[in-house]
Amino acid sequence: MPDKTIICKDCHKEFTFTEGEQAFYREKGFQNDPLRCPECRRARKHERHSGSKDFRK
């Protein structure tokens, strides 16, 4: 499979979904290509993990 160029759903920048990443996704059973670039995925993951665990307020 050749590399794919995808537009990020959040920042609208192009990113490359490499052949190796595609193989990893297939191996894990993921059926859809990523919608977000690596930076936006990282930011989204950090946002989910940092804000929701502080119940001491």
C-alpha positions as CSV (number, residue, x, y, z in Angstrom):
1,M,0.0,0.0,0.0
2,P,1.4,3.4,-0.9
3,D,1.5,6.3,1.7
4,K,-1.7,8.3,1.9
5,T,-2.1,12.0,2.4
6,I,-5.0,12.9,4.7
7,I,-6.4,16.2,5.9
8,C,-6.7,16.5,9.7
9,K,-10.3,17.0,10.9
10,D,-9.2,19.4,13.6
11,C,-6.3,21.6,12.3
12,H,-7.0,21.0,8.5
13,K,-3.3,20.3,7.8
14,E,-2.2,17.5,5.5
15,F,-0.4,14.6,7.1
16,T,1.0,11.3,5.7
17,F,-0.5,8.0,6.7
18,T,2.6,5.9,6.0
19,E,2.6,2.3,4.6
20,G,3.9,1.1,8.0
21,E,1.2,2.9,9.9
22,Q,-1.4,1.4,7.6
23,A,0.0,-2.1,8.3
24,F,-0.1,-1.4,12.1
25,Y,-3.8,-0.3,11.8
26,R,-4.6,-3.5,9.8
27,E,-2.8,-5.6,12.4
28,K,-4.8,-4.1,15.2
29,G,-8.0,-4.6,13.4
30,F,-8.8,-0.9,12.8
31,Q,-11.0,-0.5,9.8
32,N,-10.9,3.3,9.4
33,D,-8.0,5.6,8.5
34,P,-7.1,8.2,11.2
35,L,-9.0,11.5,11.1
36,R,-6.5,13.5,13.0
37,C,-2.8,14.2,12.5
38,P,-0.4,12.8,15.1
39,E,-0.1,16.2,16.9
40,C,-3.9,16.6,17.2
41,R,-4.3,13.0,18.3
42,R,-1.6,13.6,21.0
43,A,-3.3,16.8,22.1
44,R,-6.8,15.1,22.2
45,K,-5.4,12.2,24.2
46,H,-3.7,14.5,26.7
47,E,-6.9,16.6,27.0
48,R,-8.9,13.5,27.8
49,H,-6.5,12.2,30.4
50,S,-5.6,15.4,32.2
51,G,-9.0,17.0,32.8
52,S,-11.2,14.1,33.8
53,K,-9.3,12.5,36.7
54,D,-9.3,15.3,39.3
55,F,-12.3,14.7,41.4
56,R,-11.0,16.6,44.5
57,K,-12.6,20.0,43.6
